[in-house]
Amino acid sequence: MILEALCRGNYSPPDLITPSNPDYWEANHQVGQMMELLKSQLSEPHYKLVEQLVDTIYRAQCFECESYFKLGFTSGMALEREVQEELQQAISCK
């Protein structure tokens, strides 16, 4: 149950998503290839710097995704509340 998982801190929507868009998988494959190429051409300290950059970009994207999730969830809840209010008004008018 989602409610139990939320209470226990075990619910993480980003961990549940497996993108189905083939472009996502291709992009990840390309990132892996580029990282391997950089690893073979850069000194270890420079490659570590590239790894730090990539990790920082991924973290920033996670924060962005979190914001989108919050906005979507909040919008969905507001829409649900609005629908319930409209239904109550329609029932009251009968």
SULHURA-V84439 format. One record per residue. N is the residue number from 0. OMEGA is omega as a letter, one per 40 degrees, with the letter a starting at -180 (none if undefined). NEAR is the number of other C-alpha atoms within 12 Angstrom. Layout:
N & OMEGA & NEAR
N & OMEGA & NEAR
//
This chain:
0 & a & 9
1 & a & 13
2 & i & 10
3 & i & 10
4 & i & 12
5 & a & 12
6 & a & 11
7 & a & 11
8 & a & 11
9 & a & 15
10 & a & 16
11 & a & 16
12 & i & 19
13 & i & 19
14 & a & 12
15 & a & 10
16 & i & 12
17 & a & 11
18 & a & 14
19 & a & 9
20 & a & 11
21 & i & 11
22 & i & 11
23 & a & 13
24 & i & 14
25 & i & 14
26 & i & 14
27 & i & 16
28 & i & 14
29 & i & 14
30 & i & 18
31 & i & 16
32 & i & 14
33 & i & 19
34 & i & 23
35 & i & 16
36 & i & 15
37 & i & 20
38 & a & 19
39 & a & 13
40 & a & 14
41 & i & 17
42 & a & 13
43 & i & 13
44 & i & 13
45 & i & 16
46 & i & 20
47 & i & 16
48 & i & 17
49 & i & 23
50 & i & 22
51 & i & 15
52 & a & 15
53 & i & 18
54 & i & 14
55 & i & 14
56 & i & 14
57 & i & 16
58 & i & 14
59 & i & 14
60 & i & 15
61 & i & 18
62 & i & 15
63 & i & 15
64 & i & 18
65 & i & 18
66 & i & 15
67 & i & 16
68 & a & 18
69 & i & 16
70 & i & 15
71 & a & 14
72 & a & 15
73 & i & 14
74 & i & 14
75 & i & 14
76 & i & 14
77 & i & 14
78 & i & 15
79 & i & 14
80 & a & 14
81 & i & 14
82 & i & 14
83 & i & 14
84 & i & 14
85 & i & 14
86 & i & 14
87 & i & 13
88 & a & 12
89 & i & 11
90 & a & 10
91 & a & 9
92 & a & 8
93 & none & 7
//
